[in-house]
Amino acid sequence: MPNLVEIRDLHFSYGPRPILSGLQMDFPRGKVVAVMGGSGSGKTTILRLIGGQIAQQRGTVTVDGEAVNPRKTDALYALRRKMGMLFQHGALFTDLSVFENVAFPLREHTRLPEELIRDLVLMKLHAVGLRNAAQLKPSEISGGMARRVALARAVALDPQLIMYDEPFAGLDPISMGVTANLIRRLNNALGSTSIVVSHDVHETFLIADYVYFLSQGKIVAHGTPAQMQASDDLYVKQFVHAEADGPVPFHYAGRSLAEDLQLGQPQ
């Protein structure tokens, strides 16, 4: 099966408010696939649907040939053991050391002896350059280091699928480059499929094999980073080149200023 994750005719709403509409997406094995778009376009919702935190109203989400169904708890937990997740801002356990944070999924999902867990944790921390920070608390390391610890935790179980929710948010340029390089290297080393939700065009395009662009809950463009750089699609051009105005307008939709001035007060 060439695709690890497949999404077909997916629809999702929060109450009466539609978020995603008619999505068709493929995430091939061994590839890094980016999901990009403006705030509120539904990017993180896609990760939550794949992870089974929420359920779609229509359509299917399959991971490794199995349908994701939040209502089937045992099957969902078994499927999640094939997944790793890097949450936005890391989401480390603040009262646990760096070592204990990375050890947590190993203790939660396996019955490995502590000696083997210790070796695995140190290997994962070594892979992200932080083996010597193992006994520090999250409050004692920088934001960029914390993101790398969270990445080590995400790959602790050598997952088939790794999902990244805004992995570059709030990082300085050096930390962004280090994190992007780690995402690509770890994906290649593990043979995993990586889904990267991000606003950062430069770093994401350096590591992604394929890109989906979302706007208002629909896919408006998709292709390789090179194809997206050269795209004539107005939305893609505005996003990639950070243009202030375009299909996503500067002004919130509604009456004109002239109409408001004539009426005497905004409604």
ChimeraX commands (.cxc) that place a marker at each C-alpha (Angstrom):
marker #1 position 0.00,0.00,0.00 radius 0.5
marker #1 position 1.74,3.22,-1.16 radius 0.5
marker #1 position -0.13,5.59,1.17 radius 0.5
marker #1 position 0.10,5.34,4.95 radius 0.5
marker #1 position -2.75,7.83,5.47 radius 0.5
marker #1 position -5.70,8.41,3.13 radius 0.5
marker #1 position -8.52,10.93,3.51 radius 0.5
marker #1 position -11.57,10.58,1.28 radius 0.5
marker #1 position -14.56,12.97,0.91 radius 0.5
marker #1 position -14.04,14.24,4.45 radius 0.5
marker #1 position -16.51,16.71,5.96 radius 0.5
marker #1 position -16.30,18.12,9.47 radius 0.5
marker #1 position -18.22,20.83,11.31 radius 0.5
marker #1 position -18.28,22.28,14.80 radius 0.5
marker #1 position -22.03,22.43,15.25 radius 0.5
marker #1 position -23.51,24.41,12.33 radius 0.5
marker #1 position -20.10,25.90,11.40 radius 0.5
marker #1 position -18.37,23.93,8.59 radius 0.5
marker #1 position -14.61,23.53,9.05 radius 0.5
marker #1 position -13.57,21.01,6.38 radius 0.5
marker #1 position -15.44,20.18,3.20 radius 0.5
marker #1 position -14.86,17.34,0.73 radius 0.5
marker #1 position -11.16,16.75,1.45 radius 0.5
marker #1 position -9.20,14.23,-0.62 radius 0.5
marker #1 position -5.63,13.79,0.63 radius 0.5
marker #1 position -2.87,11.18,0.35 radius 0.5
marker #1 position 0.14,10.87,2.63 radius 0.5
marker #1 position 2.64,8.42,1.06 radius 0.5
marker #1 position 4.90,6.20,3.12 radius 0.5
marker #1 position 8.34,7.60,3.77 radius 0.5
marker #1 position 7.47,11.16,2.70 radius 0.5
marker #1 position 7.21,14.54,4.44 radius 0.5
marker #1 position 3.90,16.17,3.50 radius 0.5
marker #1 position 3.07,19.73,4.53 radius 0.5
marker #1 position -0.41,21.10,5.19 radius 0.5
marker #1 position -0.41,24.88,4.93 radius 0.5
marker #1 position -2.92,27.71,4.98 radius 0.5
marker #1 position -4.08,30.68,7.00 radius 0.5
marker #1 position -5.23,30.61,10.60 radius 0.5
marker #1 position -8.60,28.93,10.96 radius 0.5
marker #1 position -8.35,27.05,7.66 radius 0.5
marker #1 position -8.67,23.64,9.35 radius 0.5
marker #1 position -5.06,22.43,9.37 radius 0.5
marker #1 position -4.87,21.30,13.01 radius 0.5
marker #1 position -8.36,19.81,12.73 radius 0.5
marker #1 position -6.95,17.40,10.13 radius 0.5
marker #1 position -4.35,16.19,12.64 radius 0.5
marker #1 position -7.05,15.73,15.29 radius 0.5
marker #1 position -9.15,13.67,12.88 radius 0.5
marker #1 position -6.20,11.46,11.94 radius 0.5
marker #1 position -5.38,10.96,15.64 radius 0.5
marker #1 position -9.00,10.11,16.47 radius 0.5
marker #1 position -9.53,12.98,18.92 radius 0.5
marker #1 position -12.64,13.95,16.97 radius 0.5
marker #1 position -14.84,12.20,14.41 radius 0.5
marker #1 position -15.81,13.43,10.95 radius 0.5
marker #1 position -19.47,13.80,9.97 radius 0.5
marker #1 position -18.86,12.24,6.55 radius 0.5
marker #1 position -16.06,10.52,4.67 radius 0.5
marker #1 position -13.19,8.31,5.82 radius 0.5
marker #1 position -9.75,8.61,7.40 radius 0.5
marker #1 position -7.55,5.50,7.19 radius 0.5
marker #1 position -4.12,4.91,8.71 radius 0.5
marker #1 position -2.15,1.88,7.55 radius 0.5
marker #1 position -5.33,0.51,5.96 radius 0.5
marker #1 position -7.42,0.84,9.14 radius 0.5
marker #1 position -10.30,3.28,9.52 radius 0.5
marker #1 position -9.84,5.79,12.36 radius 0.5
marker #1 position -12.88,5.53,14.63 radius 0.5
marker #1 position -12.85,7.38,17.99 radius 0.5
marker #1 position -15.80,5.25,19.17 radius 0.5
marker #1 position -13.74,2.02,19.05 radius 0.5
marker #1 position -11.40,2.78,21.92 radius 0.5
marker #1 position -9.23,-0.35,21.93 radius 0.5
marker #1 position -8.65,-0.25,18.17 radius 0.5
marker #1 position -7.93,3.48,18.33 radius 0.5
marker #1 position -5.33,3.05,21.09 radius 0.5
marker #1 position -3.64,0.28,19.09 radius 0.5
marker #1 position -3.57,2.55,16.04 radius 0.5
marker #1 position -2.15,5.44,18.07 radius 0.5
marker #1 position 0.86,3.31,18.99 radius 0.5
marker #1 position 1.86,3.70,15.34 radius 0.5
marker #1 position 1.72,7.52,15.68 radius 0.5
marker #1 position 3.93,10.17,17.19 radius 0.5
marker #1 position 2.80,13.74,17.82 radius 0.5
marker #1 position 4.75,16.95,18.25 radius 0.5
marker #1 position 2.29,19.40,19.79 radius 0.5
marker #1 position 2.46,23.12,19.22 radius 0.5
marker #1 position 4.89,24.62,21.79 radius 0.5
marker #1 position 6.07,21.10,22.74 radius 0.5
marker #1 position 3.60,20.36,25.58 radius 0.5
marker #1 position 6.24,18.77,27.82 radius 0.5
marker #1 position 5.35,17.66,31.33 radius 0.5
marker #1 position 6.82,20.51,33.36 radius 0.5
marker #1 position 7.34,18.50,36.56 radius 0.5
marker #1 position 9.26,15.74,34.81 radius 0.5
marker #1 position 12.87,15.81,33.70 radius 0.5
marker #1 position 13.87,15.73,30.03 radius 0.5
marker #1 position 14.69,12.03,30.47 radius 0.5
marker #1 position 11.32,11.23,32.08 radius 0.5
marker #1 position 9.42,13.11,29.36 radius 0.5
marker #1 position 10.96,10.96,26.63 radius 0.5
marker #1 position 10.58,7.79,28.70 radius 0.5
marker #1 position 6.86,8.43,29.26 radius 0.5
marker #1 position 5.48,6.87,26.03 radius 0.5
marker #1 position 7.82,3.89,26.37 radius 0.5
marker #1 position 6.52,3.18,29.87 radius 0.5
marker #1 position 2.92,3.85,28.85 radius 0.5
marker #1 position 2.84,1.62,25.76 radius 0.5
marker #1 position 5.46,-1.10,26.37 radius 0.5
marker #1 position 6.60,-3.51,29.06 radius 0.5
marker #1 position 10.28,-3.03,28.37 radius 0.5
marker #1 position 12.73,-3.35,31.30 radius 0.5
marker #1 position 14.02,-0.08,32.75 radius 0.5
marker #1 position 17.56,-0.80,31.54 radius 0.5
marker #1 position 16.37,-0.95,27.92 radius 0.5
marker #1 position 14.14,2.11,28.36 radius 0.5
marker #1 position 17.16,4.02,29.68 radius 0.5
marker #1 position 19.23,3.09,26.63 radius 0.5
marker #1 position 16.43,3.95,24.20 radius 0.5
marker #1 position 15.79,7.33,25.83 radius 0.5
marker #1 position 19.47,8.25,25.74 radius 0.5
marker #1 position 19.63,7.22,22.07 radius 0.5
marker #1 position 16.64,9.41,21.19 radius 0.5
marker #1 position 18.06,12.36,23.12 radius 0.5
marker #1 position 21.43,11.82,21.42 radius 0.5
marker #1 position 19.67,11.97,18.03 radius 0.5
marker #1 position 18.36,15.47,18.85 radius 0.5
marker #1 position 21.63,16.60,20.46 radius 0.5
marker #1 position 20.38,16.71,24.05 radius 0.5
marker #1 position 21.66,13.55,25.75 radius 0.5
marker #1 position 23.61,15.64,28.26 radius 0.5
marker #1 position 20.46,17.58,29.21 radius 0.5
marker #1 position 18.65,14.41,30.30 radius 0.5
marker #1 position 18.35,15.37,33.97 radius 0.5
marker #1 position 17.25,18.97,33.43 radius 0.5
marker #1 position 13.66,20.17,33.77 radius 0.5
marker #1 position 11.85,21.88,30.85 radius 0.5
marker #1 position 12.12,25.19,32.72 radius 0.5
marker #1 position 15.92,24.87,32.66 radius 0.5
marker #1 position 16.29,24.64,28.87 radius 0.5
marker #1 position 15.53,27.02,26.01 radius 0.5
marker #1 position 12.38,26.97,23.89 radius 0.5
marker #1 position 14.27,25.50,20.97 radius 0.5
marker #1 position 15.72,22.74,23.15 radius 0.5
marker #1 position 12.28,22.00,24.57 radius 0.5
marker #1 position 10.96,21.54,21.04 radius 0.5
marker #1 position 13.77,19.06,20.34 radius 0.5
marker #1 position 12.94,17.13,23.54 radius 0.5
marker #1 position 9.31,16.99,22.40 radius 0.5
marker #1 position 10.53,15.65,19.06 radius 0.5
marker #1 position 12.57,12.95,20.81 radius 0.5
marker #1 position 9.41,12.00,22.75 radius 0.5
marker #1 position 7.35,11.94,19.54 radius 0.5
marker #1 position 9.70,9.38,17.95 radius 0.5
marker #1 position 10.34,7.33,21.11 radius 0.5
marker #1 position 8.27,4.39,19.80 radius 0.5
marker #1 position 9.68,4.60,16.24 radius 0.5
marker #1 position 6.22,5.46,14.88 radius 0.5
marker #1 position 5.14,4.90,11.30 radius 0.5
marker #1 position 3.40,8.29,11.33 radius 0.5
marker #1 position 4.71,11.50,12.92 radius 0.5
marker #1 position 2.48,14.57,13.06 radius 0.5
marker #1 position 3.84,18.06,13.70 radius 0.5
marker #1 position 1.56,20.92,14.72 radius 0.5
marker #1 position 3.35,24.22,13.98 radius 0.5
marker #1 position 6.82,22.86,14.87 radius 0.5
marker #1 position 8.54,26.18,14.06 radius 0.5
marker #1 position 6.23,28.50,16.01 radius 0.5
marker #1 position 8.08,30.85,18.38 radius 0.5
marker #1 position 11.57,29.63,17.47 radius 0.5
marker #1 position 14.56,31.75,16.58 radius 0.5
marker #1 position 16.09,31.25,13.08 radius 0.5
marker #1 position 18.81,28.88,14.31 radius 0.5
marker #1 position 16.33,26.72,16.25 radius 0.5
marker #1 position 13.99,26.69,13.25 radius 0.5
marker #1 position 16.76,25.41,11.01 radius 0.5
marker #1 position 17.80,22.77,13.55 radius 0.5
marker #1 position 14.20,21.58,14.00 radius 0.5
marker #1 position 13.54,21.42,10.25 radius 0.5
marker #1 position 16.73,19.43,9.71 radius 0.5
marker #1 position 15.77,17.00,12.50 radius 0.5
marker #1 position 12.29,16.45,11.05 radius 0.5
marker #1 position 13.77,15.49,7.69 radius 0.5
marker #1 position 16.60,13.38,9.13 radius 0.5
marker #1 position 14.42,11.47,11.56 radius 0.5
marker #1 position 11.81,10.83,8.88 radius 0.5
marker #1 position 14.45,9.35,6.61 radius 0.5
marker #1 position 16.11,7.33,9.41 radius 0.5
marker #1 position 12.83,5.82,10.62 radius 0.5
marker #1 position 11.22,5.42,7.20 radius 0.5
marker #1 position 8.20,7.21,8.64 radius 0.5
marker #1 position 5.53,9.39,7.09 radius 0.5
marker #1 position 5.55,12.94,8.44 radius 0.5
marker #1 position 2.68,15.42,8.30 radius 0.5
marker #1 position 3.81,18.99,9.00 radius 0.5
marker #1 position 1.22,21.67,9.73 radius 0.5
marker #1 position 2.98,25.00,9.44 radius 0.5
marker #1 position 2.77,28.66,8.46 radius 0.5
marker #1 position 6.50,28.92,7.82 radius 0.5
marker #1 position 7.00,28.75,4.07 radius 0.5
marker #1 position 10.81,28.81,3.90 radius 0.5
marker #1 position 11.62,26.05,6.40 radius 0.5
marker #1 position 8.68,23.87,5.36 radius 0.5
marker #1 position 9.49,24.05,1.65 radius 0.5
marker #1 position 13.09,23.00,2.39 radius 0.5
marker #1 position 12.03,19.67,3.89 radius 0.5
marker #1 position 8.63,18.79,2.35 radius 0.5
marker #1 position 8.15,16.39,-0.53 radius 0.5
marker #1 position 4.58,17.56,-1.17 radius 0.5
marker #1 position 2.37,20.44,-0.04 radius 0.5
marker #1 position -1.39,20.88,0.40 radius 0.5
marker #1 position -2.79,24.42,0.67 radius 0.5
marker #1 position -6.08,24.89,2.53 radius 0.5
marker #1 position -8.41,27.87,2.45 radius 0.5
marker #1 position -11.83,28.01,4.11 radius 0.5
marker #1 position -11.78,24.26,4.74 radius 0.5
marker #1 position -11.01,23.22,1.16 radius 0.5
marker #1 position -7.85,22.27,-0.72 radius 0.5
marker #1 position -7.15,25.10,-3.15 radius 0.5
marker #1 position -3.78,23.85,-4.45 radius 0.5
marker #1 position -1.35,20.97,-4.02 radius 0.5
marker #1 position 1.97,19.89,-5.48 radius 0.5
marker #1 position 5.70,19.87,-4.81 radius 0.5
marker #1 position 7.31,22.89,-3.14 radius 0.5
marker #1 position 8.80,23.89,-6.50 radius 0.5
marker #1 position 5.36,23.75,-8.13 radius 0.5
marker #1 position 3.87,25.85,-5.35 radius 0.5
marker #1 position 6.65,28.43,-5.65 radius 0.5
marker #1 position 5.84,28.80,-9.34 radius 0.5
marker #1 position 2.06,28.58,-8.95 radius 0.5
marker #1 position -0.18,31.20,-10.58 radius 0.5
marker #1 position -2.98,30.48,-8.08 radius 0.5
marker #1 position -3.75,33.83,-6.45 radius 0.5
marker #1 position -4.16,32.39,-2.94 radius 0.5
marker #1 position -0.92,30.39,-3.14 radius 0.5
marker #1 position 0.98,33.42,-4.49 radius 0.5
marker #1 position -0.34,35.61,-1.67 radius 0.5
marker #1 position 0.60,33.04,1.00 radius 0.5
marker #1 position 4.01,32.01,-0.37 radius 0.5
marker #1 position 5.13,35.58,-1.02 radius 0.5
marker #1 position 3.52,37.06,2.14 radius 0.5
marker #1 position 1.50,39.63,0.21 radius 0.5
marker #1 position -0.65,41.89,2.38 radius 0.5
marker #1 position -3.74,41.77,0.16 radius 0.5
marker #1 position -5.25,39.33,-2.30 radius 0.5
marker #1 position -7.88,36.58,-2.03 radius 0.5
marker #1 position -7.41,36.88,1.74 radius 0.5
marker #1 position -8.36,40.58,2.12 radius 0.5
marker #1 position -6.89,43.05,4.59 radius 0.5
marker #1 position -10.34,44.34,5.54 radius 0.5
marker #1 position -12.91,42.13,7.25 radius 0.5
marker #1 position -15.91,41.63,4.96 radius 0.5
marker #1 position -18.90,43.93,5.46 radius 0.5
marker #1 position -20.09,47.42,4.69 radius 0.5
marker #1 position -17.70,50.02,3.28 radius 0.5
marker #1 position -16.34,52.88,5.37 radius 0.5
marker #1 position -18.40,55.34,3.29 radius 0.5
marker #1 position -21.60,53.47,4.15 radius 0.5
marker #1 position -20.74,53.49,7.87 radius 0.5
marker #1 position -20.00,57.24,7.77 radius 0.5
marker #1 position -23.31,57.90,6.07 radius 0.5
marker #1 position -25.16,55.85,8.69 radius 0.5
marker #1 position -23.42,57.74,11.47 radius 0.5
marker #1 position -22.33,54.69,13.49 radius 0.5
marker #1 position -21.07,51.13,12.88 radius 0.5
marker #1 position -23.57,48.33,13.26 radius 0.5
marker link #1:1,2 radius 0.2
marker link #1:2,3 radius 0.2
marker link #1:3,4 radius 0.2
marker link #1:4,5 radius 0.2
marker link #1:5,6 radius 0.2
marker link #1:6,7 radius 0.2
marker link #1:7,8 radius 0.2
marker link #1:8,9 radius 0.2
marker link #1:9,10 radius 0.2
marker link #1:10,11 radius 0.2
marker link #1:11,12 radius 0.2
marker link #1:12,13 radius 0.2
marker link #1:13,14 radius 0.2
marker link #1:14,15 radius 0.2
marker link #1:15,16 radius 0.2
marker link #1:16,17 radius 0.2
marker link #1:17,18 radius 0.2
marker link #1:18,19 radius 0.2
marker link #1:19,20 radius 0.2
marker link #1:20,21 radius 0.2
marker link #1:21,22 radius 0.2
marker link #1:22,23 radius 0.2
marker link #1:23,24 radius 0.2
marker link #1:24,25 radius 0.2
marker link #1:25,26 radius 0.2
marker link #1:26,27 radius 0.2
marker link #1:27,28 radius 0.2
marker link #1:28,29 radius 0.2
marker link #1:29,30 radius 0.2
marker link #1:30,31 radius 0.2
marker link #1:31,32 radius 0.2
marker link #1:32,33 radius 0.2
marker link #1:33,34 radius 0.2
marker link #1:34,35 radius 0.2
marker link #1:35,36 radius 0.2
marker link #1:36,37 radius 0.2
marker link #1:37,38 radius 0.2
marker link #1:38,39 radius 0.2
marker link #1:39,40 radius 0.2
marker link #1:40,41 radius 0.2
marker link #1:41,42 radius 0.2
marker link #1:42,43 radius 0.2
marker link #1:43,44 radius 0.2
marker link #1:44,45 radius 0.2
marker link #1:45,46 radius 0.2
marker link #1:46,47 radius 0.2
marker link #1:47,48 radius 0.2
marker link #1:48,49 radius 0.2
marker link #1:49,50 radius 0.2
marker link #1:50,51 radius 0.2
marker link #1:51,52 radius 0.2
marker link #1:52,53 radius 0.2
marker link #1:53,54 radius 0.2
marker link #1:54,55 radius 0.2
marker link #1:55,56 radius 0.2
marker link #1:56,57 radius 0.2
marker link #1:57,58 radius 0.2
marker link #1:58,59 radius 0.2
marker link #1:59,60 radius 0.2
marker link #1:60,61 radius 0.2
marker link #1:61,62 radius 0.2
marker link #1:62,63 radius 0.2
marker link #1:63,64 radius 0.2
marker link #1:64,65 radius 0.2
marker link #1:65,66 radius 0.2
marker link #1:66,67 radius 0.2
marker link #1:67,68 radius 0.2
marker link #1:68,69 radius 0.2
marker link #1:69,70 radius 0.2
marker link #1:70,71 radius 0.2
marker link #1:71,72 radius 0.2
marker link #1:72,73 radius 0.2
marker link #1:73,74 radius 0.2
marker link #1:74,75 radius 0.2
marker link #1:75,76 radius 0.2
marker link #1:76,77 radius 0.2
marker link #1:77,78 radius 0.2
marker link #1:78,79 radius 0.2
marker link #1:79,80 radius 0.2
marker link #1:80,81 radius 0.2
marker link #1:81,82 radius 0.2
marker link #1:82,83 radius 0.2
marker link #1:83,84 radius 0.2
marker link #1:84,85 radius 0.2
marker link #1:85,86 radius 0.2
marker link #1:86,87 radius 0.2
marker link #1:87,88 radius 0.2
marker link #1:88,89 radius 0.2
marker link #1:89,90 radius 0.2
marker link #1:90,91 radius 0.2
marker link #1:91,92 radius 0.2
marker link #1:92,93 radius 0.2
marker link #1:93,94 radius 0.2
marker link #1:94,95 radius 0.2
marker link #1:95,96 radius 0.2
marker link #1:96,97 radius 0.2
marker link #1:97,98 radius 0.2
marker link #1:98,99 radius 0.2
marker link #1:99,100 radius 0.2
marker link #1:100,101 radius 0.2
marker link #1:101,102 radius 0.2
marker link #1:102,103 radius 0.2
marker link #1:103,104 radius 0.2
marker link #1:104,105 radius 0.2
marker link #1:105,106 radius 0.2
marker link #1:106,107 radius 0.2
marker link #1:107,108 radius 0.2
marker link #1:108,109 radius 0.2
marker link #1:109,110 radius 0.2
marker link #1:110,111 radius 0.2
marker link #1:111,112 radius 0.2
marker link #1:112,113 radius 0.2
marker link #1:113,114 radius 0.2
marker link #1:114,115 radius 0.2
marker link #1:115,116 radius 0.2
marker link #1:116,117 radius 0.2
marker link #1:117,118 radius 0.2
marker link #1:118,119 radius 0.2
marker link #1:119,120 radius 0.2
marker link #1:120,121 radius 0.2
marker link #1:121,122 radius 0.2
marker link #1:122,123 radius 0.2
marker link #1:123,124 radius 0.2
marker link #1:124,125 radius 0.2
marker link #1:125,126 radius 0.2
marker link #1:126,127 radius 0.2
marker link #1:127,128 radius 0.2
marker link #1:128,129 radius 0.2
marker link #1:129,130 radius 0.2
marker link #1:130,131 radius 0.2
marker link #1:131,132 radius 0.2
marker link #1:132,133 radius 0.2
marker link #1:133,134 radius 0.2
marker link #1:134,135 radius 0.2
marker link #1:135,136 radius 0.2
marker link #1:136,137 radius 0.2
marker link #1:137,138 radius 0.2
marker link #1:138,139 radius 0.2
marker link #1:139,140 radius 0.2
marker link #1:140,141 radius 0.2
marker link #1:141,142 radius 0.2
marker link #1:142,143 radius 0.2
marker link #1:143,144 radius 0.2
marker link #1:144,145 radius 0.2
marker link #1:145,146 radius 0.2
marker link #1:146,147 radius 0.2
marker link #1:147,148 radius 0.2
marker link #1:148,149 radius 0.2
marker link #1:149,150 radius 0.2
marker link #1:150,151 radius 0.2
marker link #1:151,152 radius 0.2
marker link #1:152,153 radius 0.2
marker link #1:153,154 radius 0.2
marker link #1:154,155 radius 0.2
marker link #1:155,156 radius 0.2
marker link #1:156,157 radius 0.2
marker link #1:157,158 radius 0.2
marker link #1:158,159 radius 0.2
marker link #1:159,160 radius 0.2
marker link #1:160,161 radius 0.2
marker link #1:161,162 radius 0.2
marker link #1:162,163 radius 0.2
marker link #1:163,164 radius 0.2
marker link #1:164,165 radius 0.2
marker link #1:165,166 radius 0.2
marker link #1:166,167 radius 0.2
marker link #1:167,168 radius 0.2
marker link #1:168,169 radius 0.2
marker link #1:169,170 radius 0.2
marker link #1:170,171 radius 0.2
marker link #1:171,172 radius 0.2
marker link #1:172,173 radius 0.2
marker link #1:173,174 radius 0.2
marker link #1:174,175 radius 0.2
marker link #1:175,176 radius 0.2
marker link #1:176,177 radius 0.2
marker link #1:177,178 radius 0.2
marker link #1:178,179 radius 0.2
marker link #1:179,180 radius 0.2
marker link #1:180,181 radius 0.2
marker link #1:181,182 radius 0.2
marker link #1:182,183 radius 0.2
marker link #1:183,184 radius 0.2
marker link #1:184,185 radius 0.2
marker link #1:185,186 radius 0.2
marker link #1:186,187 radius 0.2
marker link #1:187,188 radius 0.2
marker link #1:188,189 radius 0.2
marker link #1:189,190 radius 0.2
marker link #1:190,191 radius 0.2
marker link #1:191,192 radius 0.2
marker link #1:192,193 radius 0.2
marker link #1:193,194 radius 0.2
marker link #1:194,195 radius 0.2
marker link #1:195,196 radius 0.2
marker link #1:196,197 radius 0.2
marker link #1:197,198 radius 0.2
marker link #1:198,199 radius 0.2
marker link #1:199,200 radius 0.2
marker link #1:200,201 radius 0.2
marker link #1:201,202 radius 0.2
marker link #1:202,203 radius 0.2
marker link #1:203,204 radius 0.2
marker link #1:204,205 radius 0.2
marker link #1:205,206 radius 0.2
marker link #1:206,207 radius 0.2
marker link #1:207,208 radius 0.2
marker link #1:208,209 radius 0.2
marker link #1:209,210 radius 0.2
marker link #1:210,211 radius 0.2
marker link #1:211,212 radius 0.2
marker link #1:212,213 radius 0.2
marker link #1:213,214 radius 0.2
marker link #1:214,215 radius 0.2
marker link #1:215,216 radius 0.2
marker link #1:216,217 radius 0.2
marker link #1:217,218 radius 0.2
marker link #1:218,219 radius 0.2
marker link #1:219,220 radius 0.2
marker link #1:220,221 radius 0.2
marker link #1:221,222 radius 0.2
marker link #1:222,223 radius 0.2
marker link #1:223,224 radius 0.2
marker link #1:224,225 radius 0.2
marker link #1:225,226 radius 0.2
marker link #1:226,227 radius 0.2
marker link #1:227,228 radius 0.2
marker link #1:228,229 radius 0.2
marker link #1:229,230 radius 0.2
marker link #1:230,231 radius 0.2
marker link #1:231,232 radius 0.2
marker link #1:232,233 radius 0.2
marker link #1:233,234 radius 0.2
marker link #1:234,235 radius 0.2
marker link #1:235,236 radius 0.2
marker link #1:236,237 radius 0.2
marker link #1:237,238 radius 0.2
marker link #1:238,239 radius 0.2
marker link #1:239,240 radius 0.2
marker link #1:240,241 radius 0.2
marker link #1:241,242 radius 0.2
marker link #1:242,243 radius 0.2
marker link #1:243,244 radius 0.2
marker link #1:244,245 radius 0.2
marker link #1:245,246 radius 0.2
marker link #1:246,247 radius 0.2
marker link #1:247,248 radius 0.2
marker link #1:248,249 radius 0.2
marker link #1:249,250 radius 0.2
marker link #1:250,251 radius 0.2
marker link #1:251,252 radius 0.2
marker link #1:252,253 radius 0.2
marker link #1:253,254 radius 0.2
marker link #1:254,255 radius 0.2
marker link #1:255,256 radius 0.2
marker link #1:256,257 radius 0.2
marker link #1:257,258 radius 0.2
marker link #1:258,259 radius 0.2
marker link #1:259,260 radius 0.2
marker link #1:260,261 radius 0.2
marker link #1:261,262 radius 0.2
marker link #1:262,263 radius 0.2
marker link #1:263,264 radius 0.2
marker link #1:264,265 radius 0.2
marker link #1:265,266 radius 0.2
marker link #1:266,267 radius 0.2
view
